[in-house]
Amino acid sequence: MGAMPTNFSGSWERDYSRGEDVRGALNTLFAQRSQQLQRQQQYPSSPRAGSSGAGISQREGNALIALARLVEEITRPDVLRISQDDFEIRVARKDDFAMSCSFFEGMAQGTNTPYGTEVCSWDGSSLVSYLVLPDGLQISHRFTMSPDGAYLRVIATATSSATRTPFTLHRYYIKFEAPASAFNCIETLSMKRVCSTGEIKP
């Protein structure tokens, strides 16, 4: 297998001076959706177009708010710790489950998580992760590094069978040097992490 297009390894902290606010992104989405529906009413492409009124239905509005809350929750961690080798990219997020992308013989492999099935792929130099959840939910993350490697842009998008309109949020992270940990940790057979300041024997 050839080298991966981008090496995301390192510690990244949220850049609060950039990116989007969830409320602002949701308001912009509502405005765009309302304008789209108004245009459909003004220039209907079929006799049934616009028959439901110019505004967003309560059902769609509730679905979009639910997607916004979901994306807000999954993008809440302010620190990402990314480890990467020739076969796996792992994104550890503080107080949340880690994302994992596996590659074997140049092909991305699906990973089963407690939440659903995660599949990754490369789009040029960007890494894209798709997490398929129950009830028609799907979450994607697109990781793109700046040319100088100083910052990381993460675009999180959630889609639902309840609405054809996805909700997307942009986050930015700055690379920083994390201090060395004073703890040594191992994963036990019970799938629990055990940490100590001294040597740990499995």
C-alpha positions in Angstrom: 0.0 0.0 0.0 1.3 3.5 -0.8 1.7 6.2 1.7 -1.5 8.0 2.9 -2.1 11.3 1.1 -2.0 13.3 4.4 -0.6 12.7 7.8 -2.9 14.2 10.5 -0.9 12.9 13.5 -0.7 15.2 16.4 -2.7 17.2 19.0 -5.2 19.7 17.8 -7.1 22.3 19.9 -10.2 24.2 18.8 -9.7 27.6 17.3 -12.7 29.5 18.6 -11.9 32.6 16.5 -12.9 30.6 13.3 -15.6 28.3 12.3 -19.4 28.6 12.8 -21.8 29.0 15.7 -24.5 26.4 15.8 -27.3 28.9 16.2 -26.0 31.1 13.4 -25.6 28.1 11.1 -29.1 26.9 11.8 -30.6 30.3 11.2 -28.8 30.6 7.9 -30.0 27.1 6.9 -33.6 28.1 7.8 -33.3 31.3 5.7 -31.9 29.4 2.7 -34.6 26.7 3.0 -37.4 29.3 3.1 -36.0 31.1 0.1 -35.8 27.9 -1.8 -39.4 27.1 -1.0 -40.5 30.6 -2.0 -38.7 30.2 -5.4 -40.4 26.9 -5.9 -43.8 28.6 -5.3 -43.0 31.4 -7.6 -41.6 29.2 -10.4 -43.3 25.8 -10.0 -41.9 23.0 -12.1 -45.0 20.9 -11.6 -48.7 21.5 -10.7 -48.1 20.3 -7.2 -45.0 22.4 -6.4 -45.5 24.8 -3.6 -48.9 23.4 -2.6 -47.7 23.1 1.0 -47.0 26.8 1.5 -43.9 29.0 1.5 -42.7 28.3 5.0 -40.9 25.3 6.4 -43.2 22.7 7.9 -43.1 22.1 11.6 -42.0 18.5 11.0 -39.0 19.6 8.8 -38.1 22.4 11.3 -38.1 20.0 14.2 -35.9 17.5 12.2 -33.4 20.3 11.3 -33.2 21.4 15.0 -32.6 17.8 16.0 -29.8 17.5 13.4 -28.2 20.7 14.7 -28.3 19.5 18.3 -26.7 16.2 17.2 -23.9 17.9 15.3 -23.3 20.4 18.1 -22.9 17.4 20.5 -20.5 15.4 18.3 -18.3 18.5 17.6 -18.2 19.6 21.3 -14.8 18.2 22.1 -12.2 21.0 22.0 -9.2 18.8 21.7 -8.4 16.1 19.1 -5.5 13.7 19.4 -4.9 11.9 16.1 -2.6 8.9 15.7 -1.8 7.5 12.3 0.2 4.7 10.7 0.1 2.8 7.4 -3.1 0.9 8.4 -5.1 3.1 10.7 -6.1 6.6 11.6 -7.5 7.1 15.1 -9.1 10.4 16.2 -9.4 10.5 20.0 -11.8 13.1 21.3 -12.0 14.2 24.9 -15.0 12.9 26.8 -16.3 11.2 23.6 -15.8 8.0 21.6 -12.8 7.8 19.3 -13.2 7.7 15.5 -11.2 5.0 13.7 -10.4 4.5 10.1 -8.8 1.2 9.0 -7.0 0.6 5.7 -5.8 -2.8 4.3 -4.1 -3.3 1.0 -5.1 0.2 0.0 -8.8 -0.4 0.7 -10.8 1.2 3.5 -12.4 -1.2 5.9 -15.6 -0.7 7.8 -15.4 -0.5 11.5 -18.2 -1.5 13.8 -18.8 0.8 16.8 -21.3 0.8 19.6 -23.2 3.5 17.6 -23.1 2.1 14.1 -20.9 1.2 11.2 -18.0 3.6 10.3 -16.5 3.7 6.8 -13.7 6.0 5.7 -12.3 7.1 2.3 -9.9 9.6 0.8 -11.1 12.5 -1.3 -7.9 13.9 -2.7 -5.9 14.8 0.4 -9.0 15.0 2.6 -10.1 12.1 4.8 -13.9 11.5 4.9 -15.5 9.4 7.6 -19.1 8.1 7.3 -20.9 6.8 10.4 -24.3 5.1 9.6 -26.6 5.1 12.6 -30.0 3.5 13.2 -33.3 5.2 12.1 -31.9 6.7 8.9 -29.2 8.9 10.5 -25.8 9.4 9.0 -22.9 11.5 10.1 -19.9 12.4 8.0 -16.6 14.2 9.0 -14.3 15.7 6.4 -10.8 16.4 7.7 -8.7 18.8 5.6 -5.2 20.1 6.6 -3.9 23.5 5.6 -1.0 23.5 3.2 1.4 24.5 6.0 0.1 21.9 8.4 -0.8 24.5 11.0 -4.5 24.1 11.2 -7.1 21.4 10.6 -10.6 22.0 9.2 -13.3 19.5 10.2 -16.7 19.7 8.4 -19.4 17.7 10.2 -22.6 16.9 8.4 -25.7 15.1 9.7 -28.5 13.8 7.5 -31.8 12.2 8.4 -34.6 10.4 6.7 -36.9 12.9 8.3 -35.7 15.7 6.0 -33.8 16.0 2.7 -31.9 19.0 4.1 -28.6 18.1 5.8 -27.1 20.2 8.6 -23.4 21.1 8.3 -21.0 22.8 10.7 -17.4 23.9 10.1 -14.8 23.6 12.9 -11.2 24.6 12.9 -8.3 23.3 15.0 -4.8 24.5 15.6 -1.9 22.1 16.1 -0.1 22.2 19.4 2.5 20.3 21.3 0.8 18.2 24.0 2.8 17.7 27.2 4.0 14.1 27.8 1.6 12.1 29.9 2.6 11.0 33.4 0.5 7.9 33.1 1.0 4.6 31.3 -2.1 2.9 30.1 -3.1 -0.4 28.6 -6.3 -1.9 27.4 -7.3 -5.0 29.4 -9.2 -8.0 28.2 -12.4 -6.6 29.7 -12.0 -3.7 27.3 -11.3 -1.3 30.1 -8.4 1.1 30.2 -6.0 0.8 33.2 -3.6 3.6 33.8 -0.8 4.1 36.3 2.2 6.3 36.9 4.4 3.3 37.1 5.1 0.3 34.8 2.0 -1.7 33.9 2.4 -5.4 33.2 -0.4 -7.0 31.0 
